[in-house]
Amino acid sequence: MIAAGVPIHVMTTPRDGNRLELHAGDPNFPLPGIPGGRLRVVWPDYQGGHSPMLSYARYAWGGGVLIVLLGFAVAAVRRDERGNLT
């Protein structure tokens, strides 16, 4: 362990030469004993990552849930309005 409470960022990219990157530290939260307070590590030959189809499926399910919740909210408001008018 080199520090506690320091932000860590890991990302993958399709660019050649920078397939996987790890960033530790931040200008607001520098790493002690590291020049510049940031550590950047790059792996050029990383194989893997995530499938875009999983992201699309997550968005589709999330959108579907939001539509269903919105439908329930509209139905509840209409029901309440009908009850108050009579």
Helices and strands as residue ranges (DSSP letters): E 8-12, E 20-24, G 35-37, E 39-43, H 52-85
